[in-house]
């Protein structure tokens, strides 16, 4: 039978290893900020304008840009929201846009359009 000290050491190593693995999984997890499917209209346009004016890289959603097509307000806003979110270091609250956006765990990139 193992001594109580040996059991304690094994238990402590197991806990530390588990914590390290969990931190690695959290660090490796990637999220994106995208428009909710119900978002539309002037509020969405205002939120897009806000994101582009406050740190989002909106060049790819300009005519000729890699994310211009499809040329839709929702598509452009999703890209801008994610760019803003990344620019703000994915800080809590940086993917709200008045309730028009949500966090996604699937990469929304498509074709030539690569989300940041």
matplotlib code that plots the C-alpha trace (Angstrom):
import matplotlib.pyplot as plt

x = [0.0, 1.3, 2.2, 0.0, 2.8, 3.1, -0.7, -0.5, 2.3, 0.5, -2.7, -0.9, 0.8, -2.5, -4.1, -1.2, -1.2, -4.9, -4.7, -1.9, -3.9, -7.0, -5.1, -3.6, -7.1, -8.4, -5.5, -5.9, -9.7, -10.5, -13.6, -15.1, -17.6, -20.4, -23.7, -26.8, -29.0, -31.9, -29.8, -30.7, -31.6, -30.3, -29.0, -26.8, -25.5, -24.8, -22.9, -20.9, -20.0, -19.0, -16.7, -15.0, -14.5, -13.1, -10.4, -11.8, -9.8, -12.6, -10.5, -11.4, -15.1, -14.6, -15.2, -12.5, -11.6, -11.3, -14.5, -16.6, -18.7, -21.3, -22.1, -24.5, -24.8, -24.7, -21.6, -19.8, -20.8, -19.7, -16.2, -16.0, -17.3, -14.8, -11.9, -13.0, -13.2, -9.7, -8.4, -9.8, -8.0, -11.4, -12.2, -15.5, -18.1, -16.3, -18.6, -22.0, -22.8, -26.1, -27.1, -26.5, -23.5, -22.6, -19.5, -19.0, -16.7, -16.7, -14.5, -16.8, -14.0, -15.0, -13.2, -10.8, -12.2, -10.1, -11.4, -8.7]
y = [0.0, 3.5, 5.9, 8.9, 11.1, 9.3, 9.6, 13.3, 13.9, 11.9, 13.8, 17.2, 16.3, 15.2, 18.5, 20.6, 18.7, 19.1, 22.8, 23.2, 21.2, 23.3, 26.5, 25.3, 24.4, 27.9, 29.6, 27.5, 28.1, 30.7, 32.8, 35.2, 38.0, 37.8, 39.4, 37.7, 36.5, 38.7, 41.9, 44.4, 47.9, 51.3, 50.0, 47.4, 50.1, 52.4, 49.6, 48.8, 52.5, 52.5, 49.5, 50.9, 54.3, 52.8, 50.3, 47.7, 47.2, 47.7, 47.7, 44.1, 45.0, 47.9, 47.4, 45.1, 43.9, 40.2, 40.3, 42.7, 39.9, 39.0, 42.7, 42.6, 44.6, 41.5, 40.2, 43.4, 44.0, 40.5, 41.1, 44.6, 43.4, 40.6, 42.9, 45.3, 42.4, 41.2, 44.8, 45.0, 41.8, 39.9, 41.8, 41.0, 43.4, 44.1, 41.8, 43.3, 46.1, 46.8, 43.1, 42.8, 40.4, 37.2, 35.1, 32.2, 29.2, 28.3, 30.3, 32.4, 32.8, 31.8, 31.7, 34.6, 36.2, 35.3, 36.7, 38.1]
z = [0.0, -0.9, 1.9, 2.5, 1.4, -2.0, -2.5, -1.7, -4.2, -7.0, -6.3, -6.4, -9.7, -11.2, -10.2, -11.5, -14.8, -15.2, -14.6, -17.1, -19.8, -19.1, -19.5, -22.8, -24.1, -23.1, -24.7, -27.9, -28.1, -30.7, -30.9, -33.4, -33.1, -35.7, -36.4, -35.0, -37.8, -36.5, -36.8, -39.6, -40.4, -39.3, -36.0, -37.7, -40.1, -37.1, -35.3, -38.5, -38.8, -35.1, -35.5, -38.5, -36.9, -33.6, -34.5, -36.9, -40.1, -42.7, -45.8, -46.7, -46.8, -49.2, -53.0, -54.3, -50.9, -50.0, -47.9, -50.0, -51.5, -50.7, -50.6, -47.6, -44.5, -42.3, -44.1, -43.8, -40.2, -39.2, -40.5, -38.9, -35.6, -35.5, -36.5, -33.7, -31.2, -32.1, -31.9, -28.4, -27.5, -27.3, -24.1, -22.4, -23.8, -27.0, -29.0, -28.1, -30.4, -28.7, -28.7, -32.5, -32.2, -30.5, -29.9, -32.4, -32.0, -35.7, -38.0, -40.3, -42.9, -46.5, -49.8, -50.0, -46.9, -43.9, -40.6, -38.2]

ax = plt.figure().add_subplot(projection="3d")
ax.plot(x, y, z, "-o")
ax.set_aspect("equal")
plt.show()
